[in-house]
Amino acid sequence: MFALVDCNNFYVSCERVFAPQLAGKPVVVLSNNDGCLISRSDEAKQLGLKMGEPYHLVRPLLEQHRVQVFSSNYALYGDMSRRVVQVLSGFTPGVEVYSIDEAFLDFGGLRLVEKDLLAYGIRIREAIARATGIPTCVGIAPTKTLAKLANRRARLHGTHGVLLLETPAQWRAALAQTPVGDLWGVGRRYARKLTEMGIATGQQLADLPEPWLRRHLGGVVGQRLWRELHGQPCLAWNPAEWADDDHLAPDAASRHSVTCTRSFGRPQREEAALREALATFAAKAAEKLRRHGLAAHLVTVILGTDRFAPAVGPATHTAVVSLPTATQDVALLTRAVLRGLRQLRRPGVAYHRAGVLFSGLEPAGKAQLGLFAGTAADQQRSQQLMTALDKLNARFGRQTVRLAAAGVGKQPDGQPTPPAWAGRAAYRSPLYTTAWHELWTV
Amino acid sequence: MLASLHGFIAAAHLTTRELPLFGCPIPAGFPSPADDHLDAPLDLTRHLFRHPASTFLARVSGDSMIGAGIHPGDLVAVDRALRARDGSIVVAVVEGEHTIKRLQLRAGLPWLVAENARYPPLAVDRDLGLAVWGVVTHVIHALAPEGAGSGPWAAGR
């Protein structure tokens, strides 16, 4: 049996934990760069505010109804997510983190010990609410696809936000009330195609023979979907593995690339600003590489012009630099990124976003030594330097130690100057749980 | 130089899983006689965060709990998973704001009481579960003021 636990209106819920006066009030959270709505409280949903609506378009409505607006505070949400997952892992060893606010639990042989899975689900929900203040819903079923379905329906049809679909009759009844496009694994294109064929509900889809799904829904993917809908689990299971400091280390082998991209608060033309931005992104992405124990061969630099301006040619430009040996050393990776930038940048053009993508990944330390790669002693020094860098940044704060290329300005309070290219975050709440200088105050 | 920097960081940031590599990275010279007897240095976080998922750190503003040894500017560890009892120091939500007070049962009714005569006790007027955010488990009070000039390595000594 599997459970899918997801947090209700997660970003808003995180804000409410530290701002209890917002309970019962309409609240929204904006995306990166304060672009659009990415989380809404129930009260905000009732006002007709839709997911993804651009902020500047709904601003009059928000002001009219005195909706509380927050910029995204990912440091906070990431920390709260970590705590929720920690609570979950107390209920079962098999936890697969699906996204920042959803996780699958593999109950495995739990049935032998816990006869009443519904009660167990309710205990999970209460434990999360107690430990973190985050409200959740739980769906429990024999497969991940059905668990996701159960979770979706848990709010309205569950008991205290928990829904158990144990028997074929139960999950068929649930499927009968679910539009086929709402099933996990049926994308918009397939949903349209199916509805045109007269297959409107999940039950109608499940009633078709397995070979039909195989033929019409993408081969083995369709076949897996049929089995999942019939209570036969066959999707891959990627459990979290606890690494240092209780940080999750998602299955490293499945990563194909590590990226860091951002939209700029204001379009940037100057080489110096672009260099600083890209060096910062390179540092963040290199840190991600090291955290997952990976090294990269290929460095892609991405620059984007205004997507919405009528223009000739594509809005996104890339340059790829290939390295003689895979590395996770920030200095080597940054040098490659800046080389790529020099090739890519056209003078006078205003860029709206930039990023780096490291690919050609392999486990660090297993890289084949190239002729020109430097000696083993150099590699050991580089590794020691990177370890020290990561530990200092973990202890004293992100970006405490970095290459000068990533920017050196400091404000009077000792914090690094926000760079010219940084995105807008006009309404961000304090970093309540992750920064000493913005700690929650009581 | 690099070897000594690495040594410092390794000592300061140990997890309880690792044993420190105090052995010299260059395989020449004498091994330390202490190498076989090393214990991991004490980890304060394990002591403070008995329940890491539900424990939050907060900074205290105000002097309402000064009688309990909790001063403005102190750090407190607040655990949401503990049940508040008569006499627990808690972080409570009063009129939408967080406040740190002692929970007391008076004639069976819950009150939030300050440890400073200047602050009157408050009756808890709603569900205790809603009013109590978490239980304060530890307070960290710095005896010397933080900042430059307070360490033995400060300039001018």
Interface residues (C-beta under 8 A of the other chain):
Chain A: P20 Q21 R83 V84 Q86 V87 R130 A131 T132 G133 D244 D245 D246 R381 Q384 L385 T387 A388 K391 L392 A394 R395 Y432 T433 L439 W440 T441 V442
Chain B: L2 L5 H6 I9 A12 H13 T15 R17 P25 H51 P52 A53 S54 F56 L57 A58 R59 V60 S61 L75 V76 V78 R80 A81 V91 V93 E95 G96 E97 H98 T99 I100 W133
